[in-house]
Amino acid sequence: MAVLNSMYCDHLSGQLAAQEEKQKKQKKGRLNGDGLPRLLTGEEFYTRVVEHEEATEQEKIDWKEGDNARKQRNKEWKVAYQDTLQLWEEERNLAKQDKWQIAWAKPKLGKLEAPAPKPVANPGNTDNTGDGAEGDDGNEEGGDDGTMSDGGSEDEQWRTK
């Protein structure tokens, strides 16, 4: 009986630890995650805001460094692939001349390293005015401004046919 009770308590404590960890992850990006009212001009809240902004900036810097490293690794991978492909093409050309079959298959680039998700921008720093003037240069697409919308002039269309 004592052994079963001990096993049950261990199981429950594991579940409780997992639940607490899940709650910590949910509160990560929130300054006021517990839902209680706060004095927004208070010293404690202000320090939390400053710490949060510093952590966000550090996340952005770390992400940028990681992304640059990923791009460099992908670039090196592509250069190595181009070298291997060039060797394969030379051997293929020799095989064609001498009328024999090449021993190895054409190399494939494969899947490159995908970028990590970009850190979420601080919603307080966005500059959305909401006036709808964004990207409005006065030129309406598909309007009667004298341009053709089917991909070019008539001369270009006749040359390609």
N, C-alpha and C positions, 0 to 999 in steps of 0.2 A: 504494500500500500504506500509506504514511504517513497519507494522508488518511482512509482507512477506519479505521485504528487510532485516529486522533484522534477520529473520530466515535463509535467504540465506547467509548472512554474517557469522553467527554462523556456518553454515554447511561448508563454505569454510575455515574458520579459523581452524576448526577441521581437515579437510583434510590436510591443510598446516602443522599443528602440527604433524600429523601422518607421513607425508612425511619427515619432518625434523628428526623425531625420527628414521625412517627407514635409513636415510643417516648416522646418528650417529652410528647405529649398524653395518653398512657396513664398517665403518672406524675404528672399534675397534682394529683390529689386525695390522693395517698398520701404519707405522711411517710416511710415506709420502703419505697420503691418498688423498690429494687434486690434485696430479698430477703435481704440480709446481716443478721446479728444486730447489735443495737444495745443500748447501755446506756441504758435508758429514763430513768434519773436523771441522765445525763450533761448537761453544759452545752450541748453542740452540739445534741443532740436536743431539749432543752428550748427553746432559741431557735428551732428549726425549728417546734416546736409553737406557740409564741407567734406567730411570723410567719404560720403557717397560719391560726390563729384570727383574727388581725387581717385577713388577706386575705379570709376568709370573711365576716366582719362587713362589710367594705367592699363585697363583692359584694352582700350583702343590702341595704345602704343604696343602692347604685347601682341595683339592681333595683327597689326601692321607688320611687325618684325617677323612673325610666323608666316604671314602671307608672302612677304618678300623672300623668305627662305624657301617656301614652297615653289614660288615662281622660278627661283634659281635652280632648284632640283629638277623641275620640269624642263627647264632650258637645257640642263646638262643631259637629261634623259633623251631629249630630242636630238642633241648633237651626237650622242653615242649611237642613236638609231640611224642618223644620216650616214655616219661612218660605216656602220654595218651594212646599210643598204647599198652604199657605193661599192663596197667589196663584193657584195652579192651580184650587183649589176656587171662588174668587171668579169667575175667568174662566169656569169651567164653569157656575156658576149664571147668569151673564149670558148665556152661550150658550143655556142652556135657556129663559130668558125671551124672548130675541129669536129663538129657533128657528134658530140657526145652529150649525155644528159647530166645536168647539174646535180650534185649530191645533196644539197640542202635546200629547204624551202625558203621562199622569200620572207625576210624578217618582217614582223608586224610591230608597229609602234606600241600597241597596247594601250591600256587605260592610264591616263595621267592622273596625278594626285589632285583630287578635288579640293576647292577652297573650303576653309572652315567657315561656318556661319559668322557673318559680321555682327559685332556687338550692337545691341539695340541702342539707337540714339536716345538721348535724354529728351523726353517729350516737352520739357520746359524750354529747350533751345530752338525749337522749330519756329520758323518765321512765316506762318501761313496767315495771310491777310484775309483770305476768303473772298476777295473781290472779283475773282474770275479773270483777271487781266493777265494771268500768267501765260506766256507764250503767244500772246495776241499781237501779231505784227501788222494787222490790218488787211492781210491777204487771206481770203477765204479759199479753202480748197474746193475744187469743183465749181467755182464761180465762173462768171463770164468775164475773165480777164484776158481772153485772147489766146491762152495756151491750151495745147491739147493735153488731155489727161490719159491718152492711150499709149504712152511710152515713147513719143518722139514725133518728129516731123514726117511728112509724107515721103520726102526724099530718102530719109533713113529707112523707112519701111520698104520702099521699092528696092533699095540696094541689098537688103537682107533677103529678099525673096528670090 
